[in-house]
Amino acid sequence: MHRRSDPEQDWDTLRRRIIGLGERSIHKSYYPELQSRLAELERFRAILDQTNDAIFLIDAWTGLLVDANESAWVQLGYKRGDLMQTPFCNLIAPEKRIWFLDFFAAGKNPSRRQQAVTAGLLAAGGTEVPVEVTIRFVTFGEEQYAVAVARDITERMRAEEELRIKESALESSTNGILIADVEGYPIYANPAFLQMFAFASVDALSDRPVAEFFDCGRAGANLLERLVATGSLIGEGLGRRSDGLLFNIQISGSIVRNDAGDPLCMMFICMDITERKAAERIQREAYEQLRRNIEQFAILGDHIRNPLQVIVGLAEMIEDPLTATILSQSRRIDGIITELDRGWVESESVRRYLKRREPVAEE
Amino acid sequence: MLPTDELELKKFFVPEFILGRGALELAGRYARNFSLRKVLLVTDAGVKQAGWADRVCTSLNEADISYEIFDRVSPNPRAGEVMAGAEAYHAAECQGIVAVGGGSPIDCAKGIGIVTSNRRHILAFEGVDRVQMPAPPLVCVPTTAGSSADVSQFAIITDEDERRKIAIISKTLVPDISLLDPLPLTSMDATLTVDTGMDALCHAVEAYVSNASSPITDLHALEAIRLIAAALPEAARAPDDLQARYLTMLGSLYAGLAFSNASLGAVHAMAHSLGGLLDLAHGRCNAVLLEHVAGYNYAAAPDRFDAITRLLGQQPEELSGNERQAAITRAVAGFRRSLGIDASLADLGVEPGDLPALAERALSDPCMATNPRRPNQKDIEEIYASAF
């Protein structure tokens, strides 16, 4: 005992407690603890009942349902009593029923002690609820049970289907699509991108920073900085194939963010515009030739009209039977040149029209 | 002095017990009744060697109950042994305890029980009503007629580091059932018989003169003294006399019921001190101290001591007051000598220099709270000295 400062007083207190009159002087009873444990179990039961997962306790030997949480019978539309002592496999859609029967049959095989499987659970109304079932054997004392936790995957399957559609869209796009992590390293490229940039697979480009795929002049060097700063970009430039060859591309880039606004990845969409660029160049050259031709006509007119004035002046000063013919032919030539001048003026209008329709014609 | 208020609140607690030939064979049945599938069988090497643990194992086997044997229990069981037993209990995934043996295995089993259910060190339970969670079911098969640990709310454990005995007192320590079979007593030698018998006599005497005694405890204490005085010498003389063994067992049971409710006194407080500091046999210490403490306490309960004197074969009515005080001392001393116990504290290895420390420790023992007189340090040292 601990030392006491006042033995007399302590002895009196001790004596009363030894007699058995202390607050905690009670018969050995497990009931208070039992009550406490029951309350604990009820709390735990409430937690299990409130979970979205359907939880089943199954007798490992008979395969009969021993217990189920509230979610199980509510989600499936049964009453609690309907499920008890019924074969668990009766709740499984026929396609996977054999799997569960095999699982119980192999119950003593340690390798089969826990498994997960996707199956359908049969609801009371006959509908089938797609679930992912994790089932394992557990031992309580000498009793062996299986615990099956079924999670409704209806939403997940819908989301997976949506994801599959999106993935297919990305895969089948004729535009090259490149997705890179926030550090700028590729994590995905669709087949069009791989073909456009002459790579065999995503693995072949995963260790190259995205800036290496584009030659956008001085702006290309800080492509990532521009993208991070602006959140998106669009423009034309050059793409660099795996063999180093450059080709014309139109590129748009954006930062993909989560709901909180945090960047998840970068996405680039590329279009090969080599043919368009070649057509533009031919068009530009044709217009340039046209402009030069018209100018040559104007110069040619001046070069004809000036000698013609001299000829007309000399013809008017002389008396000759051919004078009338000379003047007549000179006026005819002047008329032709005037027609050419008018055509030049009109060609200016055509050029202005083309300029409005095809800006590239003047580049 | 003893309290004079007869209407003072008192409690009397009687555990379940089965007394008689073949009781130990019911161990399996009762373990099964508690829905136990595996038990820790706590015993000691001597009891195991005598075959009594095997007899209980047979009973458990017949009841289809598996068991783990823990026999690393010494006399004056150590805290370390209790903790080791608790580890063995957990390791074997036991659900209950069967104790087979004398006071040491049973006290150790009690300690193991509360350690396993409360998950605290055994020394943390020192004192009264410090046990929060009841221990797992405990079935006791006593093999001595002395400690009455099988029916008491006490567990005495030695703190080996501090070299002292601690007392754990709690109603939750009372075993769930005691199977009192006289047969195992027949394997005790004369020394163990008289030492444990004198321990039972001390229980009865101290409970009778305790300041927490009640009319109910008095009935049991007086019957215990009568039975022990009558049967113990015969049991020591004829170890195989099952009838004598039965009577000593019955006497010990009465004494246990008395002291578990009325508690003890200075004899046990001082014996615990001796056992803790010097690791001496508990029953022998009690035997040596009883007459001296009785002499010291006489004035606090003269009528009660006179009654004890009469039960020990003396006639105090024929004596004067002072002579009566001497008579109780003589009666007890004569009884122990008749059993062959002639030792003094010096013979047990106590040194004069030990007395102050012994007295100090005795005064802090909870048994001292129910002694009919309130001694001080000097009183206790003088009692020790008189037994020297």
Interface residues (C-beta under 8 A of the other chain):
Chain A: M1 H2 R3 R4 P7 E8 D10 W11 D12 L14 R15 R17 I18 I19 G20 L21 G22 E23 R24 S25 I26 H27 K28 S29 Y30 E33 G141 E142
Chain B: L9 K10 K11 F13 R37 E126 G127 V128 D129 Q132 M133 P134 A135 I166 A167 I169 S170 K171 T172 L173 V174 D176 N211 A212 N261 A262 S263 L363 S364 D365 P366 M368 A369 T370 R374
